[in-house]
Amino acid sequence: MQAIITKYIGPSNTKGARIKAIASAGSVTISYDHNQDHDEPFRAGAQALCAKFGWEFNHCNGGLPDGSMVWVQLPKKRGA
């Protein structure tokens, strides 16, 4: 199991705002959707990273002091 950290990257002269999702296995960067609630672009980044590696997205999240979010996979129920 790997924790995922999602970070906001502000716009530059050539690119719009983005979300970067990072884990030990690698990373993915997606466009920041300003039409979503605050947590949703971060969730989308974590989901995109899971999709990239074929991981099931069953995560809970928490905020970090720098404004980033961390996502940790929930354990599967025994017998399920």
N, CA, C and O atoms as a printed pandas DataFrame, in Angstrom:
     atom_number atom_name residue_name chain_id  residue_number  x_coord  y_coord  z_coord
0              1         N          MET        A               1    0.854   -1.175    0.000
1              2        CA          MET        A               1    0.000    0.000    0.000
2              3         C          MET        A               1    0.901    1.239    0.000
3              4         O          MET        A               1    1.889    1.305    0.731
4              5         N          GLN        A               2    0.543    2.201   -0.821
5              6        CA          GLN        A               2    1.292    3.445   -0.899
6              7         C          GLN        A               2    0.377    4.623   -0.600
7              8         O          GLN        A               2   -0.758    4.672   -1.074
8              9         N          ALA        A               3    0.865    5.560    0.178
9             10        CA          ALA        A               3    0.129    6.801    0.394
10            11         C          ALA        A               3    0.279    7.658   -0.859
11            12         O          ALA        A               3    1.286    7.581   -1.563
12            13         N          ILE        A               4   -0.728    8.467   -1.122
13            14        CA          ILE        A               4   -0.718    9.389   -2.258
14            15         C          ILE        A               4   -0.792   10.801   -1.702
15            16         O          ILE        A               4   -1.618   11.091   -0.836
16            17         N          ILE        A               5    0.066   11.674   -2.197
17            18        CA          ILE        A               5    0.014   13.092   -1.829
18            19         C          ILE        A               5   -0.432   13.868   -3.060
19            20         O          ILE        A               5    0.121   13.691   -4.145
20            21         N          THR        A               6   -1.424   14.720   -2.890
21            22        CA          THR        A               6   -1.884   15.573   -3.990
22            23         C          THR        A               6   -1.589   17.022   -3.633
23            24         O          THR        A               6   -1.885   17.481   -2.530
24            25         N          LYS        A               7   -0.998   17.733   -4.591
25            26        CA          LYS        A               7   -0.584   19.119   -4.379
26            27         C          LYS        A               7   -1.139   20.016   -5.481
27            28         O          LYS        A               7   -1.240   19.619   -6.642
28            29         N          TYR        A               8   -1.491   21.224   -5.086
29            30        CA          TYR        A               8   -1.925   22.246   -6.036
30            31         C          TYR        A               8   -0.690   22.908   -6.625
31            32         O          TYR        A               8    0.234   23.268   -5.895
32            33         N          ILE        A               9   -0.672   23.067   -7.940
33            34        CA          ILE        A               9    0.389   23.804   -8.628
34            35         C          ILE        A               9   -0.281   24.979   -9.326
35            36         O          ILE        A               9   -1.134   24.791  -10.194
36            37         N          GLY        A              10    0.101   26.171   -8.950
37            38        CA          GLY        A              10   -0.516   27.367   -9.516
38            39         C          GLY        A              10   -0.192   27.556  -10.989
39            40         O          GLY        A              10    0.734   26.935  -11.511
40            41         N          PRO        A              11   -0.950   28.409  -11.656
41            42        CA          PRO        A              11   -0.727   28.638  -13.085
42            43         C          PRO        A              11    0.607   29.331  -13.343
43            44         O          PRO        A              11    1.121   30.070  -12.504
44            45         N          SER        A              12    1.142   29.074  -14.513
45            46        CA          SER        A              12    2.378   29.734  -14.957
46            47         C          SER        A              12    2.059   30.527  -16.220
47            48         O          SER        A              12    0.895   30.661  -16.596
48            49         N          ASN        A              13    3.077   31.043  -16.861
49            50        CA          ASN        A              13    2.868   31.783  -18.113
50            51         C          ASN        A              13    2.414   30.881  -19.251
51            52         O          ASN        A              13    1.817   31.353  -20.219
52            53         N          THR        A              14    2.695   29.575  -19.141
53            54        CA          THR        A              14    2.382   28.661  -20.244
54            55         C          THR        A              14    1.367   27.574  -19.894
55            56         O          THR        A              14    0.818   26.937  -20.793
56            57         N          LYS        A              15    1.108   27.350  -18.600
57            58        CA          LYS        A              15    0.186   26.287  -18.187
58            59         C          LYS        A              15   -0.796   26.807  -17.156
59            60         O          LYS        A              15   -0.481   27.699  -16.369
60            61         N          GLY        A              16   -1.985   26.239  -17.174
61            62        CA          GLY        A              16   -2.987   26.585  -16.177
62            63         C          GLY        A              16   -2.700   25.890  -14.848
63            64         O          GLY        A              16   -1.724   25.150  -14.724
64            65         N          ALA        A              17   -3.548   26.130  -13.869
65            66        CA          ALA        A              17   -3.414   25.489  -12.568
66            67         C          ALA        A              17   -3.558   23.978  -12.726
67            68         O          ALA        A              17   -4.300   23.496  -13.582
68            69         N          ARG        A              18   -2.828   23.236  -11.876
69            70        CA          ARG        A              18   -2.813   21.781  -11.976
70            71         C          ARG        A              18   -2.816   21.157  -10.589
71            72         O          ARG        A              18   -2.559   21.820   -9.584
72            73         N          ILE        A              19   -3.113   19.873  -10.565
73            74        CA          ILE        A              19   -2.971   19.045   -9.372
74            75         C          ILE        A              19   -1.971   17.950   -9.711
75            76         O          ILE        A              19   -2.094   17.279  -10.736
76            77         N          LYS        A              20   -0.981   17.775   -8.844
77            78        CA          LYS        A              20   -0.006   16.700   -9.026
78            79         C          LYS        A              20   -0.233   15.670   -7.929
79            80         O          LYS        A              20   -0.268   16.012   -6.747
80            81         N          ALA        A              21   -0.386   14.414   -8.320
81            82        CA          ALA        A              21   -0.537   13.301   -7.395
82            83         C          ALA        A              21    0.763   12.500   -7.416
83            84         O          ALA        A              21    1.259   12.124   -8.478
84            85         N          ILE        A              22    1.306   12.248   -6.227
85            86        CA          ILE        A              22    2.617   11.613   -6.109
86            87         C          ILE        A              22    2.522   10.423   -5.156
87            88         O          ILE        A              22    1.896   10.513   -4.100
88            89         N          ALA        A              23    3.149    9.304   -5.539
89            90        CA          ALA        A              23    3.320    8.130   -4.677
90            91         C          ALA        A              23    4.701    7.560   -4.980
91            92         O          ALA        A              23    5.376    8.018   -5.902
92            93         N          SER        A              24    5.113    6.576   -4.219
93            94        CA          SER        A              24    6.421    5.959   -4.469
94            95         C          SER        A              24    6.527    5.386   -5.879
95            96         O          SER        A              24    7.610    5.385   -6.464
96            97         N          ALA        A              25    5.424    4.904   -6.426
97            98        CA          ALA        A              25    5.418    4.276   -7.744
98            99         C          ALA        A              25    5.573    5.277   -8.882
99           100         O          ALA        A              25    6.007    4.901   -9.971
100          101         N          GLY        A              26    5.231    6.541   -8.657
101          102        CA          GLY        A              26    5.305    7.545   -9.711
102          103         C          GLY        A              26    4.341    8.685   -9.450
103          104         O          GLY        A              26    3.879    8.883   -8.327
104          105         N          SER        A              27    4.044    9.431  -10.501
105          106        CA          SER        A              27    3.179   10.596  -10.346
106          107         C          SER        A              27    2.356   10.831  -11.601
107          108         O          SER        A              27    2.611   10.255  -12.658
108          109         N          VAL        A              28    1.367   11.692  -11.451
109          110        CA          VAL        A              28    0.531   12.122  -12.565
110          111         C          VAL        A              28    0.120   13.562  -12.279
111          112         O          VAL        A              28   -0.062   13.942  -11.123
112          113         N          THR        A              29   -0.026   14.359  -13.328
113          114        CA          THR        A              29   -0.461   15.742  -13.188
114          115         C          THR        A              29   -1.701   15.943  -14.041
115          116         O          THR        A              29   -1.729   15.557  -15.210
116          117         N          ILE        A              30   -2.736   16.554  -13.450
117          118        CA          ILE        A              30   -3.985   16.811  -14.171
118          119         C          ILE        A              30   -4.329   18.297  -14.062
119          120         O          ILE        A              30   -3.829   18.998  -13.182
120          121         N          SER        A              31   -5.176   18.759  -14.952
121          122        CA          SER        A              31   -5.653   20.139  -14.899
122          123         C          SER        A              31   -6.529   20.349  -13.679
123          124         O          SER        A              31   -7.260   19.446  -13.273
124          125         N          TYR        A              32   -6.460   21.525  -13.099
125          126        CA          TYR        A              32   -7.289   21.883  -11.951
126          127         C          TYR        A              32   -8.627   22.385  -12.464
127          128         O          TYR        A              32   -8.684   23.333  -13.248
128          129         N          ASP        A              33   -9.703   21.748  -12.019
129          130        CA          ASP        A              33  -11.047   22.135  -12.441
130          131         C          ASP        A              33  -11.612   23.129  -11.427
131          132         O          ASP        A              33  -11.985   22.742  -10.320
132          133         N          HIS        A              34  -11.674   24.404  -11.802
133          134        CA          HIS        A              34  -12.143   25.465  -10.906
134          135         C          HIS        A              34  -13.644   25.394  -10.642
135          136         O          HIS        A              34  -14.144   26.091   -9.759
136          137         N          ASN        A              35  -14.372   24.568  -11.389
137          138        CA          ASN        A              35  -15.814   24.447  -11.208
138          139         C          ASN        A              35  -16.192   23.431  -10.140
139          140         O          ASN        A              35  -17.376   23.269   -9.845
140          141         N          GLN        A              36  -15.226   22.750   -9.557
141          142        CA          GLN        A              36  -15.498   21.742   -8.536
142          143         C          GLN        A              36  -15.287   22.330   -7.142
143          144         O          GLN        A              36  -14.626   23.354   -6.970
144          145         N          ASP        A              37  -15.873   21.645   -6.146
145          146        CA          ASP        A              37  -15.615   22.008   -4.758
146          147         C          ASP        A              37  -14.136   21.821   -4.457
147          148         O          ASP        A              37  -13.437   21.134   -5.201
148          149         N          HIS        A              38  -13.653   22.420   -3.381
149          150        CA          HIS        A              38  -12.222   22.441   -3.057
150          151         C          HIS        A              38  -11.554   21.069   -3.079
151          152         O          HIS        A              38  -10.492   20.928   -3.685
152          153         N          ASP        A              39  -12.135   20.059   -2.445
153          154        CA          ASP        A              39  -11.495   18.747   -2.350
154          155         C          ASP        A              39  -11.570   17.920   -3.627
155          156         O          ASP        A              39  -10.752   17.022   -3.827
156          157         N          GLU        A              40  -12.526   18.204   -4.481
157          158        CA          GLU        A              40  -12.752   17.350   -5.654
158          159         C          GLU        A              40  -11.572   17.299   -6.637
159          160         O          GLU        A              40  -11.259   16.209   -7.116
160          161         N          PRO        A              41  -10.904   18.405   -6.963
161          162        CA          PRO        A              41   -9.751   18.278   -7.858
162          163         C          PRO        A              41   -8.636   17.418   -7.260
163          164         O          PRO        A              41   -7.939   16.708   -7.986
164          165         N          PHE        A              42   -8.468   17.481   -5.937
165          166        CA          PHE        A              42   -7.461   16.658   -5.272
166          167         C          PHE        A              42   -7.847   15.183   -5.348
167          168         O          PHE        A              42   -6.997   14.324   -5.580
168          169         N          ARG        A              43   -9.135   14.894   -5.152
169          170        CA          ARG        A              43   -9.640   13.518   -5.285
170          171         C          ARG        A              43   -9.427   13.037   -6.725
171          172         O          ARG        A              43   -9.005   11.900   -6.941
172          173         N          ALA        A              44   -9.714   13.889   -7.702
173          174        CA          ALA        A              44   -9.535   13.512   -9.111
174          175         C          ALA        A              44   -8.073   13.178   -9.402
175          176         O          ALA        A              44   -7.786   12.260  -10.171
176          177         N          GLY        A              45   -7.155   13.915   -8.795
177          178        CA          GLY        A              45   -5.729   13.621   -8.967
178          179         C          GLY        A              45   -5.360   12.266   -8.393
179          180         O          GLY        A              45   -4.637   11.498   -9.027
180          181         N          ALA        A              46   -5.855   11.965   -7.187
181          182        CA          ALA        A              46   -5.588   10.664   -6.567
182          183         C          ALA        A              46   -6.202    9.538   -7.394
183          184         O          ALA        A              46   -5.589    8.484   -7.568
184          185         N          GLN        A              47   -7.409    9.762   -7.902
185          186        CA          GLN        A              47   -8.064    8.747   -8.739
186          187         C          GLN        A              47   -7.294    8.531  -10.036
187          188         O          GLN        A              47   -7.170    7.397  -10.498
188          189         N          ALA        A              48   -6.777    9.600  -10.627
189          190        CA          ALA        A              48   -6.006    9.475  -11.869
190          191         C          ALA        A              48   -4.732    8.667  -11.639
191          192         O          ALA        A              48   -4.344    7.864  -12.488
192          193         N          LEU        A              49   -4.082    8.874  -10.501
193          194        CA          LEU        A              49   -2.876    8.104  -10.201
194          195         C          LEU        A              49   -3.225    6.630  -10.005
195          196         O          LEU        A              49   -2.512    5.751  -10.489
196          197         N          CYS        A              50   -4.313    6.362   -9.301
197          198        CA          CYS        A              50   -4.753    4.972   -9.112
198          199         C          CYS        A              50   -5.061    4.319  -10.456
199          200         O          CYS        A              50   -4.694    3.166  -10.684
200          201         N          ALA        A              51   -5.725    5.042  -11.336
201          202        CA          ALA        A              51   -6.050    4.501  -12.659
202          203         C          ALA        A              51   -4.774    4.202  -13.449
203          204         O          ALA        A              51   -4.697    3.189  -14.144
204          205         N          LYS        A              52   -3.783    5.072  -13.343
205          206        CA          LYS        A              52   -2.525    4.881  -14.065
206          207         C          LYS        A              52   -1.856    3.565  -13.695
207          208         O          LYS        A              52   -1.272    2.900  -14.550
208          209         N          PHE        A              53   -1.941    3.186  -12.418
209          210        CA          PHE        A              53   -1.269    1.974  -11.952
210          211         C          PHE        A              53   -2.215    0.789  -11.753
211          212         O          PHE        A              53   -1.795   -0.269  -11.285
212          213         N          GLY        A              54   -3.488    0.965  -12.108
213          214        CA          GLY        A              54   -4.446   -0.117  -11.978
214          215         C          GLY        A              54   -4.828   -0.416  -10.537
215          216         O          GLY        A              54   -5.210   -1.542  -10.216
216          217         N          TRP        A              55   -4.728    0.578   -9.671
217          218        CA          TRP        A              55   -5.087    0.420   -8.264
218          219         C          TRP        A              55   -6.563    0.728   -8.074
219          220         O          TRP        A              55   -7.127    1.574   -8.768
220          221         N          GLU        A              56   -7.182    0.037   -7.133
221          222        CA          GLU        A              56   -8.553    0.339   -6.744
222          223         C          GLU        A              56   -8.540    1.638   -5.931
223          224         O          GLU        A              56   -7.686    1.822   -5.065
224          225         N          PHE        A              57   -9.480    2.526   -6.211
225          226        CA          PHE        A              57   -9.567    3.763   -5.423
226          227         C          PHE        A              57  -10.585    3.567   -4.314
227          228         O          PHE        A              57  -11.795    3.648   -4.529
228          229         N          ASN        A              58  -10.068    3.308   -3.134
229          230        CA          ASN        A              58  -10.874    3.158   -1.932
230          231         C          ASN        A              58  -10.073    3.835   -0.816
231          232         O          ASN        A              58   -9.541    3.172    0.075
232          233         N          HIS        A              59   -9.998    5.151   -0.881
233          234        CA          HIS        A              59   -9.101    5.913   -0.025
234          235         C          HIS        A              59   -9.853    6.899    0.869
235          236         O          HIS        A              59  -10.948    7.356    0.544
236          237         N          CYS        A              60   -9.229    7.207    1.999
237          238        CA          CYS        A              60   -9.689    8.320    2.831
238          239         C          CYS        A              60   -8.586    9.376    2.770
239          240         O          CYS        A              60   -7.441    9.068    2.439
240          241         N          ASN        A              61   -8.934   10.603    3.087
241          242        CA          ASN        A              61   -7.965   11.682    2.921
242          243         C          ASN        A              61   -7.882   12.556    4.165
243          244         O          ASN        A              61   -8.747   12.531    5.041
244          245         N          GLY        A              62   -6.811   13.323    4.199
245          246        CA          GLY        A              62   -6.611   14.310    5.250
246          247         C          GLY        A              62   -5.748   15.427    4.712
247          248         O          GLY        A              62   -4.983   15.238    3.767
248          249         N          GLY        A              63   -5.876   16.590    5.321
249          250        CA          GLY        A              63   -5.106   17.748    4.891
250          251         C          GLY        A              63   -3.756   17.833    5.585
251          252         O          GLY        A              63   -3.603   17.393    6.724
252          253         N          LEU        A              64   -2.791   18.398    4.896
253          254        CA          LEU        A              64   -1.465   18.643    5.443
254          255         C          LEU        A              64   -1.289   20.151    5.670
255          256         O          LEU        A              64   -2.003   20.948    5.060
256          257         N          PRO        A              65   -0.355   20.551    6.530
257          258        CA          PRO        A              65   -0.192   21.972    6.844
258          259         C          PRO        A              65    0.082   22.875    5.638
259          260         O          PRO        A              65   -0.256   24.059    5.671
260          261         N          ASP        A              66    0.688   22.339    4.580
261          262        CA          ASP        A              66    1.008   23.168    3.414
262          263         C          ASP        A              66   -0.143   23.279    2.419
263          264         O          ASP        A              66    0.013   23.888    1.361
264          265         N          GLY        A              67   -1.312   22.690    2.751
265          266        CA          GLY        A              67   -2.460   22.750    1.853
266          267         C          GLY        A              67   -2.602   21.531    0.961
267          268         O          GLY        A              67   -3.619   21.376    0.286
268          269         N          SER        A              68   -1.603   20.668    0.946
269          270        CA          SER        A              68   -1.678   19.422    0.189
270          271         C          SER        A              68   -2.608   18.459    0.914
271          272         O          SER        A              68   -3.009   18.698    2.053
272          273         N          MET        A              69   -2.939   17.374    0.238
273          274        CA          MET        A              69   -3.764   16.338    0.852
274          275         C          MET        A              69   -3.047   15.002    0.728
275          276         O          MET        A              69   -2.317   14.756   -0.232
276          277         N          VAL        A              70   -3.268   14.152    1.711
277          278        CA          VAL        A              70   -2.722   12.797    1.669
278          279         C          VAL        A              70   -3.891   11.820    1.613
279          280         O          VAL        A              70   -4.918   12.019    2.262
280          281         N          TRP        A              71   -3.716   10.771    0.830
281          282        CA          TRP        A              71   -4.749    9.758    0.612
282          283         C          TRP        A              71   -4.163    8.407    0.992
283          284         O          TRP        A              71   -3.073    8.046    0.547
284          285         N          VAL        A              72   -4.902    7.653    1.826
285          286        CA          VAL        A              72   -4.461    6.341    2.272
286          287         C          VAL        A              72   -5.567    5.339    1.979
287          288         O          VAL        A              72   -6.742    5.593    2.242
288          289         N          GLN        A              73   -5.174    4.206    1.434
289          290        CA          GLN        A              73   -6.163    3.180    1.069
290          291         C          GLN        A              73   -6.778    2.590    2.323
291          292         O          GLN        A              73   -6.080    2.266    3.283
292          293         N          LEU        A              74   -8.104    2.453    2.300
293          294        CA          LEU        A              74   -8.824    1.814    3.397
294          295         C          LEU        A              74   -8.636    0.301    3.297
295          296         O          LEU        A              74   -8.598   -0.252    2.198
296          297         N          PRO        A              75   -8.520   -0.364    4.442
297          298        CA          PRO        A              75   -8.383   -1.821    4.388
298          299         C          PRO        A              75   -9.677   -2.476    3.912
299          300         O          PRO        A              75  -10.770   -1.967    4.156
300          301         N          LYS        A              76   -9.538   -3.589    3.244
301          302        CA          LYS        A              76  -10.719   -4.336    2.806
302          303         C          LYS        A              76  -11.303   -5.066    4.008
303          304         O          LYS        A              76  -10.572   -5.531    4.882
304          305         N          LYS        A              77  -12.613   -5.159    4.042
305          306        CA          LYS        A              77  -13.278   -5.886    5.125
306          307         C          LYS        A              77  -12.970   -7.362    4.988
307          308         O          LYS        A              77  -13.001   -7.918    3.890
308          309         N          ARG        A              78  -12.678   -7.981    6.097
309          310        CA          ARG        A              78  -12.394   -9.416    6.073
310          311         C          ARG        A              78  -13.666  -10.177    5.749
311          312         O          ARG        A              78  -14.747   -9.848    6.237
312          313         N          GLY        A              79  -13.523  -11.186    4.927
313          314        CA          GLY        A              79  -14.662  -12.001    4.540
314          315         C          GLY        A              79  -15.495  -11.396    3.432
315          316         O          GLY        A              79  -16.521  -11.958    3.049
316          317         N          ALA        A              80  -15.066  -10.253    2.910
317          318        CA          ALA        A              80  -15.837   -9.603    1.839
318          319         C          ALA        A              80  -15.217   -9.890    0.498
319          320         O          ALA        A              80  -15.721   -9.430   -0.526
